[in-house]
Amino acid sequence: MLNKLNRLLDSAGITLPENQKQQLVGYVELLHKWNKAYNLTSVRHPDEMLVRHILDSIVVEPHLQGSRFIDVGTGPGLPGIPLAIVRPDSHFTLLDSLGKRVRFLRQVQHELHLENITPVQSRVEEFPAEPPFDGVISRAFASMTDMVTWCKHLPAENGRFYALKGQRPDEEIAALPAEFSVEEVIRLQVPELDGERHLVMIKPNKT
């Protein structure tokens, strides 16, 4: 699996230290093991997880601004755990409403010695952002309007929303509430992934 990861990283032009690669592989192994009982992801094969979960998450890292992030609707820790591994100087709060997912996240935290993540079981609209976050990240929200509406209390004054999407979501962009604006839409390159990937960066308009 490490060889496969190395090939994917080379294709993506990403260089990581050895310990981070080992942690990424360790995370995939845990995800694969727990998936059999907990049904955490529809992706069943570890090689496919490397592409669709690991690379798909870490290609976002160069675009993140700040050091405190919250991954809302993180599920089994995506993209939060891969990002926390490759960005050890930042802190990631991993928020999910399902207990079994949060138990898995705590196990990952324990086994991989990740000191820069905080798994939290909560509904996003009930979670207090104290202090607020530099970035609100999600790749699982139904729509960007839902994301900014339910999470508007989470970003700091200069914070950003980072929405991970497949095809460029022009209809969703057009439907965003007036108090938010799209700062940038970045096409992401993920080796061996079928289909497009885009990162939409949204900022609250200052009143």
C-alpha positions as MATLAB code, in Angstrom:
seq = 'MLNKLNRLLDSAGITLPENQKQQLVGYVELLHKWNKAYNLTSVRHPDEMLVRHILDSIVVEPHLQGSRFIDVGTGPGLPGIPLAIVRPDSHFTLLDSLGKRVRFLRQVQHELHLENITPVQSRVEEFPAEPPFDGVISRAFASMTDMVTWCKHLPAENGRFYALKGQRPDEEIAALPAEFSVEEVIRLQVPELDGERHLVMIKPNKT';
ca = [
       0.000    0.000    0.000;
       2.918    2.335    0.712;
       4.214    1.795   -2.833;
       0.812    2.681   -4.247;
       0.683    5.809   -2.081;
       4.172    6.830   -3.225;
       3.145    6.490   -6.880;
       0.016    8.593   -6.320;
       1.952   11.282   -4.457;
       4.556   11.414   -7.245;
       1.800   11.786   -9.842;
       0.262   14.616   -7.832;
       3.624   16.319   -7.256;
       3.247   16.036   -3.471;
       6.251   15.371   -1.220;
       5.631   14.082    2.309;
       7.943   12.875    5.085;
       8.025    9.148    5.748;
       6.169    9.319    9.073;
       3.206   11.095    7.446;
       3.026    8.450    4.711;
       2.996    5.740    7.377;
       0.167    7.524    9.208;
      -1.877    7.843    5.992;
      -1.461    4.126    5.297;
      -2.284    3.358    8.944;
      -5.486    5.373    8.617;
      -6.532    3.442    5.494;
      -5.840    0.151    7.293;
      -8.042    1.221   10.225;
     -10.764    2.468    7.889;
     -10.721   -0.822    5.990;
     -10.816   -2.882    9.195;
     -13.626   -0.921   10.872;
     -15.603   -0.569    7.651;
     -16.567   -4.236    7.728;
     -18.543   -3.774   10.949;
     -19.386   -0.071   10.934;
     -20.040    0.570    7.231;
     -18.161    3.895    7.332;
     -17.618    4.280    3.586;
     -18.954    2.736    0.377;
     -15.348    2.431   -0.858;
     -14.336   -1.115   -0.003;
     -10.805   -1.624   -1.356;
      -7.767   -0.015    0.350;
      -6.145    0.927   -2.994;
      -9.328    2.730   -3.959;
      -9.399    4.445   -0.550;
      -5.910    5.827   -1.250;
      -7.236    7.557   -4.371;
     -10.768    8.524   -3.386;
     -10.158    9.361    0.259;
      -6.480   10.150    0.860;
      -5.373   11.935   -2.321;
      -8.811   13.467   -2.771;
      -8.405   15.066    0.678;
      -4.763   16.169    0.738;
      -4.813   17.956   -2.643;
      -6.810   20.642   -0.796;
      -4.033   21.356    1.728;
      -2.085   24.051   -0.221;
      -5.247   26.158   -0.469;
      -6.065   26.258    3.265;
      -5.429   29.548    5.077;
      -4.969   29.664    8.835;
      -4.349   27.050   11.517;
      -7.732   26.203   13.101;
     -10.198   24.242   11.020;
     -13.464   22.395   11.500;
     -14.505   19.505    9.242;
     -18.305   19.451    9.390;
     -20.072   16.173    8.635;
     -16.660   14.525    8.704;
     -18.040   10.950    8.548;
     -15.036    8.644    9.035;
     -12.716   11.679    9.126;
     -12.719   12.940    5.559;
     -11.061   15.178    4.605;
     -10.089   16.100    8.175;
      -7.810   13.223    9.179;
      -5.656   13.136    6.002;
      -5.365   16.938    6.217;
      -4.425   16.775    9.909;
      -1.708   14.226    9.098;
      -0.128   16.338    6.333;
      -0.618   19.628    8.224;
       0.594   18.767   11.750;
       0.933   22.421   12.823;
      -2.790   23.044   12.279;
      -5.669   21.826   14.447;
      -8.774   20.109   13.097;
     -12.080   19.691   14.920;
     -13.901   16.693   13.382;
     -17.645   17.071   13.778;
     -20.224   14.364   13.164;
     -23.639   13.596   14.617;
     -23.253    9.786   14.557;
     -21.721    8.113   17.593;
     -20.196    5.147   15.733;
     -18.238    7.491   13.456;
     -16.950    9.526   16.396;
     -15.881    6.319   18.184;
     -13.921    5.371   15.079;
     -12.295    8.827   14.977;
     -11.223    8.481   18.613;
      -9.691    5.094   17.839;
      -7.765    6.615   14.915;
      -6.621    9.455   17.154;
      -5.363    6.950   19.742;
      -3.665    4.496   17.362;
      -2.006    7.083   15.099;
      -1.083    9.437   17.994;
      -2.787   12.394   16.341;
      -2.604   15.261   18.806;
      -4.000   17.892   16.411;
      -7.537   16.540   16.017;
     -10.591   16.806   18.291;
     -13.464   14.424   17.413;
     -16.834   15.844   18.478;
     -20.308   14.283   18.345;
     -22.771   17.085   17.705;
     -25.171   18.522   15.178;
     -23.400   21.394   13.465;
     -26.056   24.015   14.250;
     -25.752   23.180   17.974;
     -21.952   23.319   18.119;
     -20.532   26.528   19.652;
     -17.522   27.926   17.823;
     -15.459   29.247   20.717;
     -13.168   30.621   19.450;
     -14.334   30.706   15.805;
     -12.404   28.893   13.081;
     -10.082   30.009   10.277;
     -11.704   27.497    7.951;
     -14.917   25.454    7.744;
     -14.369   22.416    5.516;
     -16.837   19.923    4.119;
     -17.054   17.447    1.313;
     -20.333   15.847    2.345;
     -22.844   18.684    2.540;
     -25.844   18.421    0.239;
     -25.532   21.987   -1.005;
     -23.319   24.989   -0.408;
     -26.380   27.004    0.662;
     -27.029   24.441    3.432;
     -23.366   24.551    4.380;
     -23.140   28.339    4.804;
     -26.595   28.559    6.419;
     -26.006   25.860    9.041;
     -22.357   26.760    9.648;
     -22.444   30.551    9.485;
     -21.606   30.845   13.193;
     -18.375   28.863   12.794;
     -15.864   30.979   10.808;
     -13.863   33.847   12.286;
     -14.166   37.326   10.794;
     -11.604   36.538    8.103;
     -12.484   32.832    7.976;
     -13.391   30.852    4.876;
     -15.692   28.033    3.870;
     -14.009   25.292    1.823;
     -16.555   23.197   -0.076;
     -15.180   20.094   -1.815;
     -17.242   19.294   -4.880;
     -17.180   17.061   -7.935;
     -18.135   18.932  -11.079;
     -17.991   22.724  -10.949;
     -21.224   23.554   -9.048;
     -22.319   26.644  -10.983;
     -25.993   26.282  -10.029;
     -25.102   26.064   -6.335;
     -22.803   29.069   -6.657;
     -25.610   31.092   -8.255;
     -27.990   30.085   -5.440;
     -25.745   31.174   -2.537;
     -27.368   33.607   -0.079;
     -26.461   37.256   -0.672;
     -24.410   37.531    2.520;
     -21.784   35.151    1.121;
     -19.604   35.361   -1.964;
     -17.378   32.905   -3.812;
     -13.741   33.915   -3.552;
     -12.298   31.275   -5.843;
     -13.141   28.015   -7.603;
     -10.105   25.763   -7.963;
     -10.010   22.685  -10.160;
      -8.172   19.948   -8.288;
      -6.078   17.251   -9.933;
      -6.405   13.848   -8.271;
      -4.374   11.051   -9.907;
      -6.352    7.958  -11.029;
      -9.676    9.517  -10.040;
     -12.582    9.307  -12.468;
     -14.511   12.555  -12.709;
     -13.771   16.150  -11.808;
     -12.963   17.669   -8.424;
     -13.324   21.304   -7.457;
     -12.684   23.322   -4.328;
     -15.025   26.279   -3.808;
     -13.733   28.926   -1.388;
     -16.530   31.067    0.074;
     -16.244   34.054    2.379;
     -18.883   35.842    4.433;
     -19.449   39.376    3.147;
     -18.519   41.926    5.781;
     -21.484   44.034    6.801;
];
